Amino acid sequence: MRLDKFICKSTNLTRAEAREVISSGRVQINGWYDCHEATQVHENNVITLDGVIQQARPSRYLMLHKPAGFVSSNVSGRYPSLFDNLATDNLSIANSAIADSNNLDLLDVENLHIAGRLDADTTGLVLITDDGRWSFNVISPKSECEKVYRVTLRDPITEDAIKQLVNGVLLRGREELTLPAKLTVVSEKEVLLTITEGKYHQVKRMFGAVRNKVVALHREQIGPLKLDVPLGQWRYLTEDEVGYFYEE
């Protein structure tokens, strides 16, 4: 973990304030002053701020049911950021029993990020954390983490399209086929698609490659974790759920 991130997680300082106290020589690592914000620190390091030993807060892991019309970014642009509404007075808590007031006070979005983004018009399961190693396990192709999408199509799905999607299709601008996918037909214009990759606009581009168009897209599941909160609500993950994406 970077030193500036550690200071943020062990205090109420913002990232900018953490960098300021580091550059001013107020932080020591194992008894030595360190003025480099990007220094990597580890669990066995003794880190002090103004002589006081600091302990990083536990990492946070959230499930959120993303509505349409929000961008999966910390910064608003054409659409508002999901993080603009990640507060108790906007997006409500689905399970208050596992989110006490102290934890909620620490929902500073500056140190949170999304593990696997969704397009602005896509709804469904979004995972949010401040643990970079954990989110890497979620999104890395090497982890082969399955993501399940409910796809509504413009045209009825054909047997030929199913065969192509399952075996892999060639996306525009790519030289390799997509990895094999799983596909379950719900109705002639609705399917469940399971993929392990996360290329840019991949699901939409896959159906475009078989001459169809996605008119609605919803992510239902990431790995064994299924979306179980209402639209616009969120909750903390349980310890077991967090463990789904940890590699020993």
N, C-alpha and C positions, 0 to 999 in steps of 0.2 A: 504494500500500500504506500502511496506517496505521502510524504511528511505533511504536506498541507491538508490532504484529505484526513489524515489521522487527527490533526489538530481540530478540524471541523467536527469530527466524530466524537471527540473527547471534551469539547467545549460547545458554547453557543455562538462561536465566531463564524462569520461568513467566510467563503473561500478567500476573498480579498483581504479580510482582516487577519486570517491565518497566515497569509503570505507576508503581511506586514510585520507580525510579531516574529516570524522566522527570520526575515531579512534584517530585523533590528537586533538580532542576537539574543533573543529572550528564550530560545528553545535549545535544549541540550539532548543529545542521544548518547546514552551510556556515559554521561559525564563530560561529553565533548560538545562544544557549541557547533551548531550546523545552520548555515544560512542559505541552504539550497532547498527550495520548496519541493523539488522533484526527487529528493533523496528517498530511496525505498527503505521502509522500516518494517520490522517483523514482530511477531508476537513476543519473542524473548528480549526485545529491546526495552530499556528503561528510558522513557521520554519524559522530560520535565518542561514546564512552562513557568518561568519566574520561580524556579526551584521547587515547584509542586508537581509530583508525579501525576501523569495523565493516563486515564484508562478509556479506551475507545468504547463507545456504545455498541451493543450488538447490531449487526446489520439488519436491515428491514426488508421484508419481502411482502409484496402486495399483489392481490388479484383485483383487476378492475374490469367492469363490463363497459366497454367503450361505446358511446353513442356515435352516430354519424355526425359529421360536421366539425370534428375536432382533429387536429393534426398531432401525430405522435412525436412531439418535440418539446423541449423545455422552453422554446421561444415561439410566440405567436407570429403568424405571417398572414397569408390570405385567409386562413382559418385560425380560430383560437386554439391555443395549446391545451392538451389534456391537463397539464399541470396547473393551468389557470383555475380549474375547478376542483383540484385535489385538496379539498378542505372540508371540514365538517359542516360548514354552512352552505355548501353547494352540493358536491357529491356526498351522499350520506353513507354511513357505516352500515354494512349488512349484518355484521356480527359484533356488536359492541362489547360482548363478553370477553373478546380477545384483543380489544383495543382500548387500553385505559387512557385516561386523560394525559398522563405524562408522556406516553408514546405519541399521542396526537400532537402535542406541543412541539415534537421534534420532527414533524413532517416538513422539514425545510426542503423544498423542491430543488434547490441548487445542487444538492448532492445525490439526487435520485435520477435514475435513467430507466428507459424502457428496454426490456429484453425481448426484442422482436417486434418491430413496429408494424402498424396497420395504416393503410391509406386513409385519407380523411373521410371518404364515403363508406369505408368498411367498418362493420361493428364487431363486437365480440371480445374474446378473452385477451387481455393485455397484462403482462407481468411487469412489475415495477420494483426496483431494488437499488441499493447503493453498494452492492457486492459485485465487483467486476468479474471476479473469477466464476461466480455462480451464473451470471448472465452469459458469459462466454460458453459455458456448458449448454445453455439453452439454445443458443443461436449457431454454434459452431457446426459445420457440416460433418465434422468427424464424430460428433456425438450421435448422429443419426436420430435426432429427436423428432418424433412424428408430430405434425400439426394437422388438425382436422378442420376443414372448411365446409360450410354449407353454402352451396353455389346455386344461385337462381339464374337461369339462362334465357336468352332471347328466343332461341330456337330449340326444338326437341333434340335431346342427345341421341346420337346414332351409334349403332354397334361399331362402325368403323372408327368413330371418334373415341369411343371407350377403349378400343384396342390400342390406338395410338397413344392416348394419355397414360394408360397403364404401362406401356413399354417404353415411353419416353418420346418427347417431341422436340423439334429443333426450334428454339426461340430466335426471333430476328436479332441479328448481331452476335449470335453465339455460334461456336464451332462444334459444341458437343450437345448431345441429347440431354434432356432433363433426366434425372434419376427415375427409375420405375416408381410409379405411384399406385395407390389403391383407390378404387372408385366404387361407390355404392349408389345405385339409382334409387331415388326416393319417388320421383315422378318423371314424366317425360321432359320437364323443364327444370328439375331440381335434383342435384346430386350431392353426395358427400365425397370430398376429395381429400386424401391423406398424402402429404408430401413430407420429405425430410430436408428439403432445401429452403432457402429463403431469398431467392434472387429478386431483383427489383420488379414489382408488379407481377410476380411469377404466375399466380393463379390466373389472372386476367390474360396474360400473354400466352399461357398454355391453351386456354380455350380459343384465343384468337388464332393460334396455330392450326386449330382444327375447324376454322371458319365458323365460329360461334362467338357470342358476346356475353360477358357476365353483366347482368343487370342488378344483382345484389349479392353481397359477399359478407359472410359472418364466420368468425373463427370460434369453434366450439371447444377445442381441446388442444393442449400442448403436452406432449408426453402422456403420462397417466392422469394429468391434472385437467379436470373438466370444469367448465364455467358453471358456477352455481349461485351467482348473485344477480339480482334484477338489473335491468338497463340503468346505467348511470350510477351504480353503487359499487362499493369496493370493500374488501376486508383484508386483514393480514393472513398470510399463509400459516398453517400449523407447522410444527417442527418436522413432522413426517413428510408433509408436502414439500418443504424446503429440501429435504433429503433426496427427493426424486432426482434432483439435478446436481447432486454433489458426486464427484468421482473420488473414490478412495485412492 
